[in-house]
Amino acid sequence: MKSTAHHDDKFAKMTFASVYPHYVTKVEKKGRSKEELHQVIKWLTGYNDDQLQEHLNQAVTFEQFFKFSTMNPNAKLIKGVICGYRVEEIENLLTQQVRYLDKLVDELAKGRKIEKILRSD
């Protein structure tokens, strides 16, 4: 996906804490738990519970959130369309990372098994 600088900048400045409640609502409406959401986020980013909570408390931007993460090497296995864009074709790294997270949250909300969401080779 060829995105605009404005589009990429929007993700860079958006705070993780501002989007997080929407993730929780989305998964809980579909019968999934906040703990499962955290499991997915931690798998993608390498953060532990304390680090995740600290990022929420500090209201870090997505740019900061992903800058200090240790992305799971299997994140590259995340494929598919989110918000009309094929995640594996997104050229801007940060935008792709945010969309990876969005895709995982969607899969969780749609009832996909955790084992499938947490991809392995």
Protein Blocks (a to p, Z undefined) as FASTA:
>chain_A
ZZdfklmmmmmmpcfklmmmmmmmmmmmnopafklmmmmmmmmnopafklmmmmmmnopa
fklmmmmpccdfklmmpgcjeehiafklpmblklmmmmmmmmmmmmmmnopafklmmgcZ
Z
